[in-house]
Amino acid sequence: MYQNNFPFKRYQITVDFIKKHIGKNEFILDLGVENPLSKILRDNGFKIDNTGGEDLDIDRTSILQSKASVVTAFQIFEHLLNPFQVLKEIKSEKLVCSVPLNLWFSSAYRNINDERDNHFHEFEDWQFKLLLKKTGWKIIDEKKFTNPVKKIGFRPLLRLFTNRYLIVYAEKIKE
């Protein structure tokens, strides 16, 4: 549906991944403000609320008070100084999240005009998997995918076949 419309390839992959693992009867808390992807998920029949834009490094009230059975976080953890604490405090039994992978040919994203819109982490896949394990999550499924950009040059060419994102479905490990 969205796959051939730039920049929606990432959205279509994400929606398909969620459909594979999450029932439409489950309630989702999506970390981050409402965005085009959360609207697409609603249009696909998912019940979803977003956090309110609070700094999750400092204020995790919405996570701690949530009754959602699923938490989603799409390109959120790289913006946090301490994703460990957020992942540890999620009460839901299911997690679907994606992160940008570290690219050897590109430095981490930085927005000099907005201090909240920066990447403190761009993960190697093994780093993110270890972070999930240490915070009590077991990865059930994962997928890596590319994210081509509409630019000309050597790095845009590399983005055609170099995986940029890792999306995972994980379940809380029972203690």
GIWOUR-V361527 format. One record per helix or strand of 3 or more residues. SS is the DSSP state (helix for helix, strand for strand). FROM is the first residue (numbers start at 1). TO is the last residue. If there is no record, write none. Layout:
ss:SS from:FROM to:TO
ss:SS from:FROM to:TO
This chain:
ss:helix from:9 to:21
ss:strand from:27 to:30
ss:helix from:36 to:43
ss:strand from:47 to:50
ss:helix from:61 to:65
ss:strand from:70 to:74
ss:helix from:77 to:79
ss:helix from:83 to:89
ss:strand from:94 to:101
ss:helix from:125 to:134
ss:strand from:137 to:145
ss:helix from:154 to:159
ss:strand from:165 to:172
